[in-house]
Structure formats: structure tokens, C-alpha cells
């Protein structure tokens, strides 16, 4: 008896889920689309929040910035849970290898005097800034309307904790494996004059009712802080005998560039929305006017300390 094996192709009745078919037609969809579009509940809620009875549990009214279709925004990184975790695991694995290299040679603990001051009195205390920014991102993950927005805010919240951990590990390495630098950094964050404008600003942003305004206010600080303290010090560190600082700071520079991708896309989406675009532009301008100058002032207080410690110019 002989048997003949044949392949038989069974065409699926439909290529993807019905909600995606209604948007794009019956075509194969990406994993990002299937994990993101129309996931957030829109109806059949049991009750309204007792602390804000004018809103549903998920409600576009939690922010003055609105989109006609919240899923008009898509994360340009196409992050849903799996690719996000894979990407960040690789980033932190690489950071761990770099930090191990620095620790084994005691390079952070041996930074030149001015750079040691920058690390202990400016950079490591920023782990508390990252903790505050994490809470702002958590508010965005809870109150943003539409999964494409809320999951970006959720990932940003996890990133902020990761950033704080990076800074903490750098502080431990700078302290020769002890927590002394971290203890001093906390006290510096609480009392040092150059950090109080930033500390006050973050605490005020944390209690902003509008989740989108909170995210954009923190972004205004980020746009001043990250270039000034991380990427902006790269050349000075390399030419000033502090290559260890450059190796450490590159990971935070990389994260900031990644963070900008989804925020820039979201801001553009708000501005060009067919129904709410004009109102959104007015709100965005108001937010920048309210927070932009204060962010520059707060970061300016830090850069004065940095310039005093390592000089304002790149050594020749």
C-alpha cells in the first residue's frame, strides 16, 4: 500500500479581527495593530468614578487635548508588550555589561574631582526626578483615552523606573559598592539650592489634573535636561579625562531619543486632528508657555553647578 502526502492550503475566512477589518479592510494586520486597536472599553461600565462623577471610567474628558479618533495615533516604534520588553531587556543588559566594566576598574569612583561632583551632586540626585516623572507617566497610562496612547504612557512609566535604577547603580559604583553616594544624593535633592527649582517643578507637575499637560510639562523639562546633563556633556567628559561618565550617560541619551519618537508623533497628531486641531494648538501653546520657561530655569540652576565643576567649554 502506498501513501501520497499532499499539502492543502486552507484559506482563512478572514485575515484579522472584525474591528480591524472595519478600519482597514480584510487584510493581514500587524501584531501591533491587533494588540492595540480598540482594546480599551468604551461602553457597558458599571458605575462612574465616585471622585469624578462627571466622567466615565475611560473618558476623553480627562484632558483638554483630544483626538477625533484616539487610534489615529500609532506608536512609530510599534511597541506592544513583547517588543517593548525585548527592546528594554537588551538595553539594560548592555548597560549592565558597561557598568560591570566600570565597577571592576573602579572608573566611576576614580572620576576627576569636578566630574565626581557632577555625578554625586547633580546626576545621581536626578533618580528622584525620574521617580516623580514615573508617577506623571502612570497618570497618563490610567487616564489617556485609547490604548495606543495609554500603553505608550505605561511603557514610559516603566522606563522612568529603569532610568532611576541606572542612576542608582551608577551611584553605588561611584561609592565603591556602598550606598554612601545614594544617601548623599537624597539629602542633596531635599536641601541643595541648585535642585530646589527642579524639585518644586516636578512636585507641581505631579498634581496637574490634565494627564496630557502633565506629560508635556515633564517633556519640557526633559528637552532641557537630557541634552544639558547627558548628551551635552559627552565631548567635555571624553576630553576632560572622564570617559567613564560618557560610557554611563550614553544609555540615558539613547533612551531620550527613543522617548521623543512617540511624543513627537503624538503632538503632531494633536495638531493636525481634523476636528480638534485648532483647539489643540491653542492648548499646546498654553502648556509650553506655562511650563517651558520654568523648565529652562530649573535646568539652568543645574548647568551652573556643572559649568562651575568642569568648565563651560570643551577642552582643546
C-alpha positions in Angstrom: 0.0 0.0 0.0 1.3 3.4 -0.9 0.5 6.8 0.7 0.9 10.1 -1.0 1.2 13.2 1.2 -0.1 16.4 -0.2 -0.2 19.9 1.2 -3.6 21.6 1.2 -3.9 25.3 1.8 -6.9 26.3 3.8 -7.7 30.0 3.2 -8.9 31.7 6.3 -12.4 33.1 6.3 -11.0 36.5 7.4 -7.5 37.8 7.8 -7.8 39.5 11.2 -10.3 40.7 13.9 -13.5 42.4 12.9 -12.6 45.7 14.5 -9.5 45.9 12.4 -11.4 44.8 9.3 -13.8 47.7 9.8 -10.9 50.1 9.8 -8.6 48.8 7.1 -10.5 46.1 5.3 -10.0 42.3 5.3 -6.2 42.4 5.0 -3.5 40.8 7.2 -2.8 43.0 10.2 0.4 43.6 12.2 0.7 42.3 15.7 0.9 45.9 16.9 -2.5 46.6 15.4 -4.1 43.5 16.8 -2.7 44.2 20.3 -3.6 47.9 20.3 -6.6 49.0 18.2 -10.0 49.3 20.0 -8.8 47.4 23.1 -9.9 50.0 25.7 -13.6 49.6 26.8 -16.0 52.2 25.6 -19.3 51.1 26.9 -21.2 48.9 29.5 -19.4 50.5 32.5 -21.0 49.5 35.8 -20.5 52.9 37.6 -18.8 56.3 37.3 -15.9 57.1 39.5 -17.2 58.4 42.8 -14.4 61.1 42.9 -15.4 62.5 39.5 -19.0 61.5 38.7 -19.0 63.7 35.5 -16.6 61.2 33.8 -16.8 57.6 32.8 -14.0 55.2 33.9 -12.4 55.7 30.5 -13.2 59.2 29.2 -11.7 61.6 26.6 -12.7 64.4 29.0 -9.7 63.8 31.3 -7.6 66.1 29.1 -8.2 69.3 27.1 -6.2 67.7 24.3 -8.4 65.5 22.2 -8.4 63.3 19.1 -11.4 62.7 16.9 -10.3 59.0 16.8 -7.8 58.2 19.5 -6.5 55.4 17.4 -5.4 57.9 14.7 -2.2 58.0 16.8 0.1 55.0 16.4 3.4 54.4 18.2 6.0 54.8 15.5 8.1 52.2 17.4 5.2 49.7 17.1 5.6 48.7 20.7 3.2 46.4 22.4 4.2 44.3 25.4 6.6 41.7 23.7 8.7 44.0 21.6 8.9 46.6 24.3 10.1 44.1 26.9 12.6 42.6 24.4 14.0 46.0 23.5 14.3 47.2 27.1 15.8 44.0 28.3 18.6 44.3 25.7 19.2 47.9 26.7 19.5 47.1 30.3 21.6 44.1 29.6 24.1 46.3 27.7 24.0 48.8 30.5 24.8 46.1 33.0 27.8 45.0 31.0 29.1 48.6 30.7 28.6 49.2 34.4 30.3 45.9 35.3 33.3 47.1 33.3 33.3 50.4 35.1 32.9 48.8 38.5 35.6 46.2 38.0 38.1 49.0 37.3 36.7 51.5 39.8 36.3 54.1 37.0 33.3 55.9 38.4 34.9 56.0 41.8 38.1 57.5 40.3 36.5 60.3 38.3 38.4 63.6 38.4 37.2 65.8 41.2 34.9 68.1 39.2 33.3 65.2 37.4 32.8 63.3 40.7 31.0 66.4 42.0 28.8 66.5 38.8 27.9 62.8 39.3 27.2 62.9 43.0 25.6 66.4 43.3 23.7 66.7 40.0 23.3 63.4 38.2 22.6 60.8 40.8 20.0 63.0 42.6 18.1 63.0 39.4 16.9 59.5 40.2 14.3 61.3 42.4 13.3 63.4 39.3 12.8 60.2 37.4 10.6 58.8 40.2 8.4 61.8 40.0 8.3 61.6 36.2 7.3 58.0 36.6 4.2 59.0 38.6 3.2 61.5 35.9 3.5 58.8 33.3 1.4 56.5 35.4 -1.4 59.1 35.4 -1.1 59.2 31.6 -1.4 55.4 31.4 -4.6 55.5 33.5 -6.4 58.5 32.1 -5.3 58.6 28.5 -8.2 57.8 26.1 -7.3 55.0 23.7 -4.9 52.1 24.1 -2.4 53.5 21.6 -1.9 56.4 23.9 -2.2 54.7 27.3 0.3 51.9 26.5 2.9 54.5 25.4 2.5 56.2 28.8 2.7 52.9 30.6 5.9 52.0 28.8 7.3 55.4 29.6 6.4 54.9 33.3 8.4 51.6 33.3 11.2 53.4 31.5 11.4 56.0 34.2 11.9 53.4 36.9 14.6 51.9 34.7 16.3 55.3 34.4 16.2 55.7 38.2 17.7 52.3 38.6 20.5 53.2 36.2 21.3 56.3 38.2 21.2 54.4 41.4 23.6 51.7 40.2 25.9 54.4 38.9 25.8 56.0 42.4 26.6 52.7 44.1 29.5 52.2 41.7 30.7 55.7 42.4 30.6 54.9 46.1 32.8 51.9 45.7 30.0 49.5 46.1 28.4 51.3 49.1 25.2 53.4 49.4 27.0 56.4 50.6 26.6 58.4 47.4 22.9 57.5 47.2 22.4 58.7 50.8 24.1 62.0 50.0 22.2 62.3 46.7 18.9 62.1 48.6 19.9 64.8 51.0 21.2 66.9 48.1 17.8 66.5 46.4 16.0 67.6 49.5 18.1 70.6 50.5 20.6 71.7 47.8 19.8 75.1 46.4 20.5 74.2 42.8 18.0 71.3 42.9 15.1 73.0 44.6 13.6 74.7 41.5 13.5 71.3 39.7 12.2 69.5 42.8 9.4 72.1 43.2 8.6 71.9 39.5 8.3 68.2 39.4 6.1 68.1 42.5 3.7 70.7 41.0 3.6 68.7 37.7 2.7 65.6 39.7 -0.6 67.1 40.8 -1.7 68.5 37.4 -5.2 67.2 36.8 -4.8 67.0 33.0 -2.8 63.9 32.2 -1.6 65.2 28.8 -0.5 68.5 30.3 1.5 66.6 32.9 3.3 64.5 30.3 4.1 67.6 28.2 5.3 69.5 31.2 7.7 66.7 32.1 8.7 66.6 28.5 9.5 70.3 28.6 11.9 69.5 31.5 13.4 66.5 29.6 14.0 68.6 26.5 16.2 70.9 28.6 17.7 68.4 31.0 18.8 65.5 28.9 20.8 67.4 26.3 22.3 69.5 29.1 23.3 66.8 31.5 23.9 63.7 29.3 24.5 64.2 25.6 25.7 67.8 26.0 28.5 66.7 28.4 29.8 63.9 26.2 32.6 65.8 24.5 33.6 67.5 27.7 33.8 64.2 29.5 35.8 62.5 26.8 38.3 65.3 26.5 38.4 66.1 30.3 39.5 62.7 31.5 36.0 61.4 32.4 35.4 58.8 29.7 33.6 56.7 32.3 30.9 59.4 32.6 30.4 59.3 28.8 30.1 55.5 28.8 27.4 55.7 31.5 25.5 58.6 30.1 25.1 57.2 26.6 22.3 54.9 27.7 20.2 57.8 29.0 20.9 59.7 25.8 19.7 56.7 23.8 16.5 56.4 25.9 15.7 60.1 25.5 15.9 59.8 21.7 13.5 56.8 21.8 11.1 58.7 24.1 11.0 61.6 21.6 9.7 59.3 18.8 6.3 58.7 20.2 5.8 62.1 21.9 6.7 63.9 18.7 4.3 61.8 16.8 1.5 62.3 19.4 2.0 66.1 19.4 1.8 66.2 15.6 -1.4 64.1 15.7 -2.9 66.5 18.2 -2.1 69.5 16.0 -3.5 68.1 12.7 -6.6 66.5 14.1 -9.5 67.3 11.7 -12.0 68.2 14.4 -9.9 69.4 17.4 -6.7 70.6 15.8 -7.2 74.3 16.3 -8.2 73.9 19.9 -5.3 71.5 20.5 -2.8 74.0 19.1 -4.1 76.7 21.5 -3.8 74.2 24.4 -0.3 73.1 23.4 0.8 76.8 23.2 -0.6 77.5 26.6 1.2 74.4 28.1 4.5 75.4 26.6 4.1 79.0 27.8 3.2 77.8 31.3 6.0 75.2 31.8 8.7 75.9 29.2 10.3 78.8 30.9 10.2 77.2 34.3 11.8 74.1 33.0 14.6 76.1 31.4 15.1 78.0 34.7 15.2 74.8 36.8 17.7 73.1 34.4 19.7 76.3 34.3 20.4 76.0 38.0 21.9 72.6 37.4 24.1 73.6 34.5 25.6 76.4 36.6 26.9 73.8 39.0 28.1 71.6 36.1 29.9 74.5 34.5 31.4 75.5 37.8 32.7 72.0 38.4 34.0 71.0 34.9 34.1 74.3 32.9 31.7 75.6 30.4 33.9 75.0 27.4 35.2 71.8 25.7 38.9 71.4 26.5 41.1 71.7 23.4 
